[in-house]
């Protein structure tokens, strides 16, 4: 998968994604470390990448304002890191890019939900 990581994604998550063979760049890598949420979504769409984040505010942009790009929202804490990483790996291995593109996917310990804006 091709991914753009929001600035709030932990280094351990970025390392795991790279270990699994995914093409991931961070917002900082592409000069977007202080970019707004809307700018990050636009950058992900322009670069044909899924946006991975821990920021719940993206749900508002997608569902209330109609912004569109594939988003992977991680509900992760230090105590759930491994379980969320395991589920994230299942999501990325079990779904095609086209299934996740333009969907809002919430990844939690042991489960995930894929929602598509209407």
Backbone as a printed PyTorch tensor [residue, N CA C, xyz], in Angstrom:
tensor([[[  0.8450,  -1.1850,   0.0000],
         [  0.0000,   0.0000,   0.0000],
         [  0.8850,   1.2400,   0.0000]],

        [[  0.3510,   2.2950,  -0.5390],
         [  1.0250,   3.5880,  -0.4830],
         [  0.3050,   4.4420,   0.5520]],

        [[  1.0700,   4.9430,   1.5070],
         [  0.5010,   5.6320,   2.6610],
         [  1.1940,   6.9620,   2.9130]],

        [[  0.4120,   7.9270,   3.3950],
         [  0.9220,   9.1940,   3.9090],
         [  0.5830,   9.2250,   5.3850]],

        [[  1.5910,   9.3310,   6.2280],
         [  1.3870,   9.3090,   7.6780],
         [  1.2770,  10.7210,   8.2260]],

        [[  0.2120,  10.9750,   8.9480],
         [  0.0280,  12.2330,   9.6620],
         [  1.1670,  12.3760,  10.6760]],

        [[  1.3920,  13.6020,  11.1330],
         [  2.4920,  13.8450,  12.0780],
         [  2.2990,  13.1400,  13.4160]],

        [[  1.0760,  12.7140,  13.7230],
         [  0.8040,  12.0940,  15.0200],
         [  0.9960,  10.5760,  15.0350]],

        [[  1.3720,  10.0000,  13.9140],
         [  1.5880,   8.5500,  13.8510],
         [  2.9520,   8.2320,  14.4530]],

        [[  2.9640,   7.2800,  15.3590],
         [  4.1870,   6.9410,  16.0820],
         [  5.2440,   6.3390,  15.1660]],

        [[  6.4950,   6.5690,  15.5220],
         [  7.6240,   6.0110,  14.7660],
         [  7.5520,   4.4880,  14.7250]],

        [[  7.0990,   3.8620,  15.8000],
         [  6.9850,   2.3960,  15.8360],
         [  5.9890,   1.9070,  14.7830]],

        [[  4.9370,   2.6810,  14.5550],
         [  3.9560,   2.3110,  13.5320],
         [  4.5620,   2.4650,  12.1440]],

        [[  5.2930,   3.5480,  11.9260],
         [  5.9620,   3.7500,  10.6350],
         [  6.9540,   2.6230,  10.3750]],

        [[  7.7140,   2.2490,  11.3980],
         [  8.6710,   1.1510,  11.2600],
         [  7.9690,  -0.1580,  10.9070]],

        [[  6.8450,  -0.4360,  11.5750],
         [  6.0950,  -1.6600,  11.2940],
         [  5.6050,  -1.6690,   9.8510]],

        [[  5.0550,  -0.5490,   9.3990],
         [  4.5660,  -0.4700,   8.0190],
         [  5.6840,  -0.7260,   7.0190]],

        [[  6.8370,  -0.1370,   7.2730],
         [  7.9750,  -0.3550,   6.3700],
         [  8.4430,  -1.8080,   6.4270]],

        [[  8.4520,  -2.3950,   7.6280],
         [  8.8380,  -3.8090,   7.7630],
         [  7.8970,  -4.7220,   6.9890]],

        [[  6.6230,  -4.3470,   6.9080],
         [  5.6390,  -5.1470,   6.1770],
         [  5.7040,  -4.9030,   4.6720]],

        [[  6.5760,  -4.0020,   4.2440],
         [  6.7780,  -3.7670,   2.8210],
         [  5.9320,  -2.6720,   2.1990]],

        [[  5.3090,  -1.8290,   3.0170],
         [  4.4760,  -0.7550,   2.4830],
         [  5.3060,   0.4810,   2.1820]],

        [[  4.8440,   1.2440,   1.2170],
         [  5.4710,   2.5010,   0.8090],
         [  4.8360,   3.6110,   1.6470]],

        [[  5.5320,   4.0270,   2.6790],
         [  4.9820,   5.0270,   3.5880],
         [  5.9200,   6.2290,   3.6710]],

        [[  5.3210,   7.4150,   3.5560],
         [  6.0450,   8.6640,   3.7780],
         [  5.2990,   9.4230,   4.8670]],

        [[  6.0520,  10.1630,   5.6490],
         [  5.4230,  10.9520,   6.7060],
         [  5.1160,  12.3500,   6.1860]],

        [[  4.2140,  13.0210,   6.8560],
         [  3.9020,  14.4030,   6.5000],
         [  5.1720,  15.2440,   6.5250]],

        [[  6.0350,  14.9880,   7.4780],
         [  7.2950,  15.7190,   7.5750],
         [  8.1830,  15.4620,   6.3580]],

        [[  8.2020,  14.2220,   5.8660],
         [  9.0180,  13.8650,   4.6990],
         [  8.6700,  14.6980,   3.4670]],

        [[  7.4020,  15.0880,   3.3530],
         [  6.9460,  15.8150,   2.1660],
         [  6.6320,  17.2850,   2.4700]],

        [[  7.1880,  17.7870,   3.5730],
         [  7.0560,  19.2030,   3.8990],
         [  5.6940,  19.6240,   4.4130]],

        [[  4.9530,  18.6800,   5.0190],
         [  3.5990,  18.9790,   5.5000],
         [  3.4530,  18.8140,   7.0080]],

        [[  4.5370,  18.9640,   7.7540],
         [  4.4790,  18.7060,   9.1960],
         [  3.5520,  19.6710,   9.9380]],

        [[  3.3150,  20.8530,   9.3910],
         [  2.4130,  21.8120,  10.0530],
         [  1.1480,  22.0500,   9.2300]],

        [[  0.9130,  21.2000,   8.2520],
         [ -0.2440,  21.3730,   7.3660],
         [ -1.5500,  21.1060,   8.1050]],

        [[ -2.5980,  21.7410,   7.6300],
         [ -3.9310,  21.5080,   8.1870],
         [ -4.4120,  20.1120,   7.8020]],

        [[ -5.4440,  19.6490,   8.5010],
         [ -6.0250,  18.3500,   8.1800],
         [ -6.5020,  18.3150,   6.7280]],

        [[ -7.1510,  19.3870,   6.3060],
         [ -7.6560,  19.4600,   4.9350],
         [ -6.5070,  19.3580,   3.9290]],

        [[ -5.3960,  20.0450,   4.2040],
         [ -4.2350,  19.9970,   3.3010],
         [ -3.6340,  18.5890,   3.2630]],

        [[ -3.6240,  17.9060,   4.3970],
         [ -3.1180,  16.5340,   4.4220],
         [ -3.9970,  15.6080,   3.5860]],

        [[ -5.3030,  15.7660,   3.7080],
         [ -6.2210,  14.9560,   2.9020],
         [ -6.0040,  15.2140,   1.4130]],

        [[ -5.8580,  16.4750,   1.0510],
         [ -5.6320,  16.8230,  -0.3480],
         [ -4.3040,  16.2410,  -0.8430]],

        [[ -3.2680,  16.3130,   0.0010],
         [ -1.9640,  15.7640,  -0.3820],
         [ -2.0420,  14.2550,  -0.5670]],

        [[ -2.7600,  13.5700,   0.3100],
         [ -2.9130,  12.1210,   0.1750],
         [ -3.6330,  11.7850,  -1.1280]],

        [[ -4.6940,  12.5140,  -1.4310],
         [ -5.4480,  12.2650,  -2.6610],
         [ -4.5920,  12.5460,  -3.8910]],

        [[ -3.8750,  13.6550,  -3.8870],
         [ -3.0300,  14.0290,  -5.0180],
         [ -1.9250,  13.0090,  -5.2590]],

        [[ -1.3800,  12.4780,  -4.1670],
         [ -0.2740,  11.5180,  -4.2670],
         [ -0.7660,  10.0700,  -4.3780]],

        [[ -2.0930,   9.8790,  -4.4030],
         [ -2.7060,   8.5560,  -4.4820],
         [ -2.2330,   7.6550,  -3.3330]],

        [[ -2.3470,   8.1970,  -2.1180],
         [ -1.9530,   7.4910,  -0.9070],
         [ -3.1180,   7.4790,   0.0770]],

        [[ -3.1690,   6.4560,   0.8970],
         [ -4.0900,   6.4510,   2.0270],
         [ -3.4600,   7.2840,   3.1280]],

        [[ -4.2700,   8.0350,   3.8430],
         [ -3.7800,   8.8180,   4.9720],
         [ -3.9420,   7.9890,   6.2340]],

        [[ -2.8770,   7.8410,   6.9880],
         [ -2.9340,   7.1220,   8.2530],
         [ -2.7390,   8.1350,   9.3730]],

        [[ -3.6050,   8.0780,  10.3880],
         [ -3.6180,   9.0940,  11.4330],
         [ -4.1620,   8.5400,  12.7390]],

        [[ -3.9530,   9.2960,  13.8100],
         [ -4.5860,   9.0200,  15.1010],
         [ -5.6100,  10.1070,  15.4300]],

        [[ -5.7840,  11.0570,  14.5380],
         [ -6.6140,  12.2440,  14.7510],
         [ -8.0640,  11.9860,  14.3340]],

        [[ -8.9610,  11.9740,  15.2860],
         [-10.3750,  11.7020,  15.0180],
         [-11.0680,  12.8190,  14.2390]],

        [[-10.4640,  14.0000,  14.1890],
         [-11.0860,  15.1240,  13.4830],
         [-11.2870,  14.8490,  11.9930]],

        [[-10.5630,  13.9000,  11.4370],
         [-10.7280,  13.5910,  10.0210],
         [-12.1140,  13.0530,   9.7210]],

        [[-12.7520,  12.4350,  10.6890],
         [-14.1210,  11.9580,  10.4900],
         [-15.0620,  13.0960,  10.1460]],

        [[-14.8810,  14.2330,  10.7820],
         [-15.7110,  15.4080,  10.5010],
         [-15.5090,  15.8620,   9.0580]],

        [[-14.2720,  15.9170,   8.6240],
         [-13.9980,  16.3470,   7.2480],
         [-14.6200,  15.4080,   6.2280]],

        [[-14.5590,  14.1320,   6.5060],
         [-15.0750,  13.1430,   5.5580],
         [-16.5980,  13.0900,   5.5680]],

        [[-17.1940,  12.9860,   6.7410],
         [-18.6270,  12.7260,   6.8180],
         [-19.4890,  13.9850,   6.8600]],

        [[-18.9660,  15.0830,   7.3780],
         [-19.7690,  16.3060,   7.4340],
         [-19.4480,  17.2710,   6.2950]],

        [[-18.2000,  17.2830,   5.8540],
         [-17.8040,  18.2410,   4.8310],
         [-17.5680,  17.6040,   3.4720]],

        [[-17.6520,  16.2780,   3.3950],
         [-17.5490,  15.5980,   2.1120],
         [-16.1550,  15.5050,   1.5230]],

        [[-15.1230,  15.7610,   2.3180],
         [-13.7600,  15.5970,   1.8180],
         [-13.5320,  14.1110,   1.5870]],

        [[-12.7560,  13.7780,   0.5900],
         [-12.6360,  12.3830,   0.2330],
         [-11.1930,  11.9690,   0.0050]],

        [[-10.7890,  10.9530,   0.6770],
         [ -9.5080,  10.2730,   0.4990],
         [ -9.5360,   9.1030,   1.4570]],

        [[ -8.8220,   8.0570,   1.1620],
         [ -8.8050,   6.9200,   2.0620],
         [ -8.0940,   7.2700,   3.3570]],

        [[ -8.7460,   6.9760,   4.4790],
         [ -8.1790,   7.2860,   5.7880],
         [ -8.1750,   6.0300,   6.6440]],

        [[ -7.0530,   5.7920,   7.2970],
         [ -6.9250,   4.7440,   8.3010],
         [ -6.7530,   5.4430,   9.6420]],

        [[ -7.7730,   5.3820,  10.4840],
         [ -7.7290,   6.0000,  11.8060],
         [ -7.3260,   4.9440,  12.8190]],

        [[ -6.2130,   5.1730,  13.4880],
         [ -5.7290,   4.2400,  14.5010],
         [ -6.2210,   4.6550,  15.8650]],

        [[ -6.9460,   3.7760,  16.5190],
         [ -7.3090,   3.9770,  17.9230],
         [ -6.2910,   3.1830,  18.7240]],

        [[ -5.2320,   3.8830,  19.0940],
         [ -4.0590,   3.2130,  19.6420],
         [ -3.5950,   3.9410,  20.8880]],

        [[ -3.1250,   3.1750,  21.8540],
         [ -2.5040,   3.7170,  23.0690],
         [ -1.2460,   2.8900,  23.3130]],

        [[ -0.3900,   3.3500,  24.1930],
         [  0.8070,   2.5360,  24.4510],
         [  0.4780,   1.0940,  24.8370]],

        [[ -0.5990,   0.9050,  25.5830],
         [ -0.9320,  -0.4510,  26.0250],
         [ -1.5770,  -1.2970,  24.9310]],

        [[ -2.0790,  -0.6650,  23.8540],
         [ -2.7310,  -1.4290,  22.7840],
         [ -1.9160,  -1.4240,  21.4870]],

        [[ -0.7160,  -0.8940,  21.5340],
         [  0.0790,  -0.7260,  20.3200],
         [  0.2050,  -2.0200,  19.5150]],

        [[  0.6140,  -3.1010,  20.1350],
         [  0.8240,  -4.3450,  19.3840],
         [ -0.4820,  -4.8770,  18.8010]],

        [[ -1.5600,  -4.8130,  19.5740],
         [ -2.8470,  -5.3040,  19.0850],
         [ -3.3490,  -4.4700,  17.9040]],

        [[ -3.1480,  -3.1640,  17.9560],
         [ -3.5650,  -2.3100,  16.8430],
         [ -2.6720,  -2.5600,  15.6350]],

        [[ -1.3830,  -2.7270,  15.8510],
         [ -0.4880,  -3.0500,  14.7370],
         [ -0.8810,  -4.3720,  14.0850]],

        [[ -1.2310,  -5.3580,  14.8780],
         [ -1.6680,  -6.6500,  14.3320],
         [ -2.9140,  -6.4750,  13.4690]],

        [[ -3.8790,  -5.6900,  13.9640],
         [ -5.1130,  -5.4670,  13.2060],
         [ -4.8450,  -4.6290,  11.9590]],

        [[ -3.9790,  -3.6390,  12.0700],
         [ -3.6080,  -2.8270,  10.9080],
         [ -2.9950,  -3.7070,   9.8240]],

        [[ -2.1480,  -4.6210,  10.2110],
         [ -1.5510,  -5.5430,   9.2480],
         [ -2.6320,  -6.3970,   8.5810]],

        [[ -3.6140,  -6.8630,   9.3640],
         [ -4.7220,  -7.6440,   8.7920],
         [ -5.5090,  -6.8030,   7.7740]],

        [[ -5.7500,  -5.5470,   8.1040],
         [ -6.4890,  -4.6650,   7.1910],
         [ -5.7210,  -4.5030,   5.8830]],

        [[ -4.4440,  -4.1920,   5.9920],
         [ -3.6500,  -3.9250,   4.8020],
         [ -3.4030,  -5.1760,   3.9720]],

        [[ -3.3430,  -6.3310,   4.6090],
         [ -3.1660,  -7.5890,   3.8860],
         [ -4.4810,  -8.1120,   3.3210]],

        [[ -5.5820,  -7.7940,   3.9720],
         [ -6.8680,  -8.3690,   3.5980],
         [ -7.7160,  -7.5310,   2.6550]],

        [[ -7.2790,  -6.3140,   2.3610],
         [ -8.0600,  -5.4210,   1.5060],
         [ -7.1690,  -4.8150,   0.4300]],

        [[ -7.7350,  -4.6310,  -0.7190],
         [ -7.0350,  -3.9690,  -1.8090],
         [ -7.0460,  -2.4580,  -1.5860]],

        [[ -6.0780,  -1.7800,  -2.1920],
         [ -6.0200,  -0.3240,  -2.1120],
         [ -7.3510,   0.2840,  -2.5340]],

        [[ -7.9200,  -0.2180,  -3.6330],
         [ -9.1780,   0.3280,  -4.1450],
         [-10.3350,   0.1750,  -3.1640]],

        [[-10.2830,  -0.8160,  -2.2990],
         [-11.3230,  -0.9960,  -1.2850],
         [-11.1860,   0.0440,  -0.1700]],

        [[ -9.9550,   0.4320,   0.1240],
         [ -9.7020,   1.3660,   1.2190],
         [ -9.6770,   2.8190,   0.7620]],

        [[ -9.4250,   3.0200,  -0.5290],
         [ -9.3980,   4.3670,  -1.0840],
         [-10.8050,   4.9480,  -1.0230]],

        [[-10.9230,   6.1520,  -0.5330],
         [-12.1990,   6.8360,  -0.3530],
         [-13.0870,   6.1710,   0.6940]],

        [[-12.4720,   5.4360,   1.6050],
         [-13.1920,   4.8620,   2.7530],
         [-12.5500,   5.3920,   4.0300]],

        [[-13.3110,   5.3670,   5.0840],
         [-12.8260,   5.7690,   6.4000],
         [-12.7590,   4.4870,   7.2280]],

        [[-11.5520,   4.0440,   7.5310],
         [-11.3580,   2.7800,   8.2300],
         [-10.8300,   3.0390,   9.6260]],

        [[-11.5430,   2.5440,  10.6090],
         [-11.1350,   2.6700,  12.0070],
         [-10.4990,   1.3500,  12.4220]],

        [[ -9.2620,   1.4350,  12.9110],
         [ -8.5090,   0.2470,  13.3040],
         [ -8.3240,   0.2790,  14.8120]],

        [[ -8.8200,  -0.7610,  15.4770],
         [ -8.7480,  -0.8820,  16.9310],
         [ -8.1610,  -2.2450,  17.2760]],

        [[ -7.8820,  -2.4730,  18.5460],
         [ -7.3900,  -3.8020,  18.9270],
         [ -8.4070,  -4.8800,  18.5400]],

        [[ -7.9920,  -5.7970,  17.6700],
         [ -8.8150,  -6.9480,  17.3350],
         [ -9.9740,  -6.7140,  16.3940]],

        [[-10.1550,  -5.4860,  15.8820],
         [-11.2650,  -5.2580,  14.9660],
         [-11.0340,  -3.9940,  14.1440]],

        [[-11.7830,  -3.9050,  13.0550],
         [-11.7640,  -2.6910,  12.2500],
         [-13.1270,  -2.5090,  11.6040]],

        [[-13.4070,  -1.2630,  11.2460],
         [-14.6630,  -0.9230,  10.5710],
         [-14.3180,  -0.0750,   9.3550]],

        [[-14.9150,  -0.4180,   8.2370],
         [-14.7250,   0.3400,   7.0130],
         [-16.0550,   1.0130,   6.6750]],

        [[-16.0060,   2.3540,   6.6170],
         [-17.2090,   3.1160,   6.2740],
         [-16.9170,   3.9430,   5.0340]],

        [[-17.9140,   4.0280,   4.1900],
         [-17.7850,   4.8500,   3.0020],
         [-18.7210,   6.0450,   3.1110]],

        [[-18.1830,   7.2370,   2.8580],
         [-19.0530,   8.4260,   2.8800],
         [-20.1190,   8.2980,   1.8010]],

        [[-21.2560,   8.8770,   2.0540],
         [-22.3640,   8.8080,   1.0670],
         [-22.3090,   9.9600,   0.1310]]])
